[in-house]
């Protein structure tokens, strides 16, 4: 059985608030695309295992 998996690691190292907000906006867009794919797989009857990890880096 084939499985689709992906790993994304994104570390924001910017002092400019607007640049960080822009990065967050891009992350949101990527997440929405992945969610659409997951919903499509569920509707087609496939099983989906979803593991989400959030890590906050403080400086």
The first five atom37 places (N, CA, C, CB, O) and aatype in JSON, in Angstrom:
{
  "aatype": [20, 20, 20, 20, 20, 20, 20, 20, 20, 20, 20, 20, 20, 20, 20, 20, 20, 20, 20, 20, 20, 20, 20, 20, 20, 20, 20, 20, 20, 20, 20, 20, 20, 20, 20, 20, 20, 20, 20, 20, 20, 20, 20, 20, 20, 20, 20, 20, 20, 20, 20, 20, 20, 20, 20, 20, 20, 20, 20],
  "atom_mask": [
    [1, 1, 1, 1, 1],
    [1, 1, 1, 1, 1],
    [1, 1, 1, 1, 1],
    [1, 1, 1, 1, 1],
    [1, 1, 1, 1, 1],
    [1, 1, 1, 1, 1],
    [1, 1, 1, 1, 1],
    [1, 1, 1, 1, 1],
    [1, 1, 1, 1, 1],
    [1, 1, 1, 1, 1],
    [1, 1, 1, 1, 1],
    [1, 1, 1, 1, 1],
    [1, 1, 1, 1, 1],
    [1, 1, 1, 1, 1],
    [1, 1, 1, 1, 1],
    [1, 1, 1, 1, 1],
    [1, 1, 1, 1, 1],
    [1, 1, 1, 1, 1],
    [1, 1, 1, 1, 1],
    [1, 1, 1, 1, 1],
    [1, 1, 1, 1, 1],
    [1, 1, 1, 1, 1],
    [1, 1, 1, 1, 1],
    [1, 1, 1, 1, 1],
    [1, 1, 1, 1, 1],
    [1, 1, 1, 1, 1],
    [1, 1, 1, 1, 1],
    [1, 1, 1, 1, 1],
    [1, 1, 1, 1, 1],
    [1, 1, 1, 1, 1],
    [1, 1, 1, 1, 1],
    [1, 1, 1, 1, 1],
    [1, 1, 1, 1, 1],
    [1, 1, 1, 1, 1],
    [1, 1, 1, 1, 1],
    [1, 1, 1, 1, 1],
    [1, 1, 1, 1, 1],
    [1, 1, 1, 1, 1],
    [1, 1, 1, 1, 1],
    [1, 1, 1, 1, 1],
    [1, 1, 1, 1, 1],
    [1, 1, 1, 1, 1],
    [1, 1, 1, 1, 1],
    [1, 1, 1, 1, 1],
    [1, 1, 1, 1, 1],
    [1, 1, 1, 1, 1],
    [1, 1, 1, 1, 1],
    [1, 1, 1, 1, 1],
    [1, 1, 1, 1, 1],
    [1, 1, 1, 1, 1],
    [1, 1, 1, 1, 1],
    [1, 1, 1, 1, 1],
    [1, 1, 1, 1, 1],
    [1, 1, 1, 1, 1],
    [1, 1, 1, 1, 1],
    [1, 1, 1, 1, 1],
    [1, 1, 1, 1, 1],
    [1, 1, 1, 1, 1],
    [1, 1, 1, 1, 1]
  ],
  "atom_positions": [
    [[0.85, -1.19, 0.0], [0.0, 0.0, 0.0], [0.89, 1.24, 0.0], [-0.96, 0.0, 1.23], [1.74, 1.4, 0.88]],
    [[0.7, 2.1, -0.96], [1.51, 3.32, -1.05], [1.0, 4.35, -0.06], [1.48, 3.9, -2.49], [-0.19, 4.43, 0.23]],
    [[1.92, 5.14, 0.45], [1.52, 6.2, 1.38], [2.15, 7.51, 0.96], [1.92, 5.85, 2.84], [3.26, 7.54, 0.43]],
    [[1.43, 8.57, 1.19], [1.94, 9.91, 0.91], [2.38, 10.51, 2.23], [0.88, 10.81, 0.19], [1.59, 10.58, 3.17]],
    [[3.61, 10.95, 2.3], [4.06, 11.59, 3.53], [4.92, 12.79, 3.17], [4.85, 10.6, 4.43], [5.53, 12.84, 2.1]],
    [[4.95, 13.73, 4.05], [5.78, 14.9, 3.83], [6.22, 15.45, 5.17], [5.02, 15.98, 3.02], [5.53, 15.29, 6.18]],
    [[7.36, 16.09, 5.17], [7.88, 16.73, 6.37], [8.28, 18.14, 6.0], [9.09, 15.94, 6.98], [9.0, 18.36, 5.02]],
    [[7.81, 19.09, 6.76], [8.16, 20.5, 6.53], [8.78, 21.06, 7.79], [6.91, 21.33, 6.1], [8.22, 20.92, 8.88]],
    [[9.91, 21.7, 7.65], [10.52, 22.38, 8.79], [10.75, 23.82, 8.36], [11.86, 21.69, 9.24], [11.48, 24.09, 7.41]],
    [[10.13, 24.74, 9.06], [10.26, 26.15, 8.74], [10.62, 26.89, 10.01], [8.94, 26.72, 8.11], [9.9, 26.82, 11.01]],
    [[11.73, 27.59, 9.99], [12.16, 28.37, 11.14], [12.18, 29.84, 10.71], [13.58, 27.91, 11.65], [12.86, 30.21, 9.75]],
    [[11.43, 30.66, 11.41], [11.37, 32.08, 11.1], [12.42, 32.81, 11.93], [9.94, 32.66, 11.37], [12.37, 32.8, 13.16]],
    [[13.36, 33.42, 11.25], [14.42, 34.16, 11.95], [14.47, 35.58, 11.39], [15.81, 33.45, 11.79], [15.46, 35.99, 10.8]],
    [[13.4, 36.31, 11.59], [13.34, 37.68, 11.1], [12.9, 38.59, 12.24], [12.37, 37.81, 9.89], [12.07, 38.22, 13.07]],
    [[13.46, 39.78, 12.26], [13.08, 40.75, 13.27], [11.91, 41.62, 12.8], [14.27, 41.63, 13.62], [11.18, 42.19, 13.63]],
    [[11.72, 41.73, 11.5], [10.7, 42.57, 10.92], [9.32, 41.91, 11.08], [11.0, 42.86, 9.43], [9.1, 40.82, 10.55]],
    [[8.42, 42.56, 11.8], [7.1, 41.97, 12.07], [6.33, 41.69, 10.8], [6.29, 42.89, 12.97], [5.69, 40.64, 10.69]],
    [[6.36, 42.6, 9.83], [5.59, 42.38, 8.6], [6.14, 41.19, 7.82], [5.61, 43.64, 7.72], [5.38, 40.47, 7.17]],
    [[7.46, 40.98, 7.87], [8.06, 39.83, 7.18], [7.61, 38.53, 7.84], [9.59, 39.93, 7.19], [7.33, 37.54, 7.16]],
    [[7.53, 38.53, 9.16], [7.08, 37.34, 9.88], [5.61, 37.06, 9.56], [7.27, 37.51, 11.41], [5.23, 35.91, 9.35]],
    [[4.79, 38.1, 9.52], [3.38, 37.93, 9.18], [3.23, 37.39, 7.76], [2.62, 39.26, 9.32], [2.33, 36.6, 7.48]],
    [[4.11, 37.82, 6.85], [4.09, 37.31, 5.48], [4.42, 35.82, 5.48], [5.1, 38.1, 4.6], [3.79, 35.04, 4.76]],
    [[5.42, 35.42, 6.27], [5.77, 34.0, 6.38], [4.59, 33.18, 6.91], [6.99, 33.82, 7.29], [4.31, 32.09, 6.42]],
    [[3.9, 33.71, 7.93], [2.75, 33.02, 8.51], [1.64, 32.87, 7.47], [2.24, 33.77, 9.75], [0.97, 31.84, 7.42]],
    [[1.45, 33.91, 6.66], [0.44, 33.85, 5.61], [0.76, 32.73, 4.61], [0.34, 35.2, 4.89], [-0.13, 32.01, 4.18]],
    [[2.04, 32.6, 4.25], [2.45, 31.53, 3.33], [2.23, 30.16, 3.96], [3.93, 31.7, 2.94], [1.79, 29.23, 3.29]],
    [[2.53, 30.03, 5.26], [2.3, 28.77, 5.96], [0.82, 28.41, 5.94], [2.8, 28.86, 7.41], [0.46, 27.25, 5.74]],
    [[-0.03, 29.4, 6.15], [-1.48, 29.17, 6.15], [-1.94, 28.67, 4.79], [-2.23, 30.47, 6.53], [-2.75, 27.75, 4.7]],
    [[-1.42, 29.28, 3.71], [-1.8, 28.86, 2.37], [-1.38, 27.41, 2.11], [-1.17, 29.78, 1.32], [-2.14, 26.64, 1.54]],
    [[-0.17, 27.05, 2.54], [0.31, 25.67, 2.36], [-0.55, 24.7, 3.15], [1.78, 25.54, 2.78], [-0.9, 23.63, 2.65]],
    [[-0.89, 25.07, 4.37], [-1.71, 24.2, 5.22], [-3.08, 23.98, 4.59], [-1.86, 24.8, 6.63], [-3.61, 22.87, 4.61]],
    [[-3.67, 25.04, 4.03], [-4.98, 24.92, 3.4], [-4.93, 23.94, 2.23], [-5.48, 26.29, 2.93], [-5.87, 23.17, 2.03]],
    [[-3.85, 23.97, 1.45], [-3.71, 23.05, 0.32], [-3.63, 21.61, 0.82], [-2.46, 23.39, -0.52], [-4.26, 20.72, 0.25]],
    [[-2.86, 21.37, 1.88], [-2.74, 20.02, 2.42], [-4.07, 19.54, 2.98], [-1.65, 19.98, 3.52], [-4.43, 18.37, 2.83]],
    [[-4.81, 20.44, 3.63], [-6.12, 20.08, 4.19], [-7.08, 19.69, 3.07], [-6.7, 21.24, 5.02], [-7.85, 18.73, 3.21]],
    [[-7.05, 20.42, 1.96], [-7.91, 20.08, 0.82], [-7.58, 18.69, 0.29], [-7.75, 21.12, -0.3], [-8.48, 17.93, -0.05]],
    [[-6.29, 18.35, 0.21], [-5.88, 17.02, -0.25], [-6.36, 15.93, 0.71], [-4.36, 16.95, -0.41], [-6.82, 14.88, 0.27]],
    [[-6.25, 16.19, 2.0], [-6.68, 15.22, 3.01], [-8.18, 14.98, 2.91], [-6.31, 15.71, 4.43], [-8.64, 13.84, 2.96]],
    [[-8.95, 16.06, 2.76], [-10.41, 15.94, 2.64], [-10.77, 15.13, 1.4], [-11.08, 17.33, 2.59], [-11.67, 14.29, 1.44]],
    [[-10.08, 15.38, 0.29], [-10.34, 14.64, -0.95], [-10.07, 13.15, -0.76], [-9.48, 15.19, -2.1], [-10.83, 12.31, -1.25]],
    [[-8.99, 12.82, -0.05], [-8.67, 11.41, 0.19], [-9.73, 10.76, 1.07], [-7.29, 11.27, 0.85], [-10.14, 9.62, 0.82]],
    [[-10.18, 11.48, 2.1], [-11.22, 10.93, 2.98], [-12.51, 10.69, 2.21], [-11.47, 11.88, 4.15], [-13.18, 9.67, 2.41]],
    [[-12.87, 11.62, 1.33], [-14.11, 11.47, 0.55], [-14.02, 10.3, -0.42], [-14.4, 12.76, -0.22], [-15.04, 9.7, -0.76]],
    [[-12.8, 9.98, -0.87], [-12.64, 8.86, -1.81], [-12.57, 7.52, -1.08], [-11.38, 9.06, -2.65], [-12.43, 6.47, -1.71]],
    [[-12.68, 7.55, 0.25], [-12.7, 6.32, 1.02], [-11.35, 5.86, 1.54], [-13.28, 5.25, 0.21], [-11.25, 4.79, 2.14]],
    [[-10.32, 6.64, 1.31], [-8.99, 6.27, 1.79], [-8.84, 6.63, 3.27], [-7.89, 6.97, 0.96], [-9.45, 7.57, 3.76]],
    [[-8.02, 5.85, 3.95], [-7.71, 6.16, 5.35], [-6.58, 7.17, 5.39], [-7.34, 4.87, 6.14], [-5.65, 7.11, 4.59]],
    [[-6.66, 8.09, 6.33], [-5.65, 9.14, 6.45], [-5.17, 9.18, 7.9], [-6.22, 10.52, 6.02], [-5.97, 9.23, 8.83]],
    [[-3.85, 9.15, 8.07], [-3.25, 9.35, 9.39], [-2.61, 10.72, 9.36], [-2.2, 8.21, 9.74], [-1.76, 11.01, 8.52]],
    [[-3.01, 11.56, 10.29], [-2.53, 12.94, 10.31], [-1.8, 13.2, 11.62], [-3.69, 13.94, 10.13], [-2.37, 13.06, 12.7]],
    [[-0.54, 13.57, 11.51], [0.26, 13.9, 12.69], [0.71, 15.35, 12.53], [1.49, 12.93, 12.85], [1.38, 15.7, 11.56]],
    [[0.33, 16.18, 13.48], [0.69, 17.6, 13.43], [1.55, 17.93, 14.64], [-0.58, 18.51, 13.38], [1.19, 17.6, 15.77]],
    [[2.67, 18.57, 14.4], [3.56, 18.97, 15.48], [3.83, 20.46, 15.37], [4.89, 18.16, 15.46], [4.24, 20.94, 14.31]],
    [[3.61, 21.18, 16.45], [3.91, 22.6, 16.49], [5.07, 22.82, 17.44], [2.67, 23.43, 16.92], [5.06, 22.31, 18.57]],
    [[6.06, 23.56, 17.0], [7.2, 23.88, 17.85], [7.42, 25.38, 17.8], [8.49, 23.11, 17.39], [7.5, 25.97, 16.73]],
    [[7.51, 25.98, 18.95], [7.74, 27.43, 19.02], [9.18, 27.66, 19.45], [6.75, 28.13, 20.01], [9.63, 27.16, 20.48]],
    [[9.9, 28.42, 18.64], [11.28, 28.76, 18.96], [11.31, 30.18, 19.51], [12.19, 28.63, 17.71], [10.91, 31.12, 18.83]],
    [[11.79, 30.33, 20.72], [11.89, 31.66, 21.32], [13.35, 32.09, 21.33], [11.3, 31.67, 22.77], [14.25, 31.29, 21.59]],
    [[13.55, 33.36, 21.04], [14.93, 33.88, 21.03], [15.1, 34.9, 22.12], [15.28, 34.49, 19.66], [16.19, 35.46, 22.27]]
  ]
}
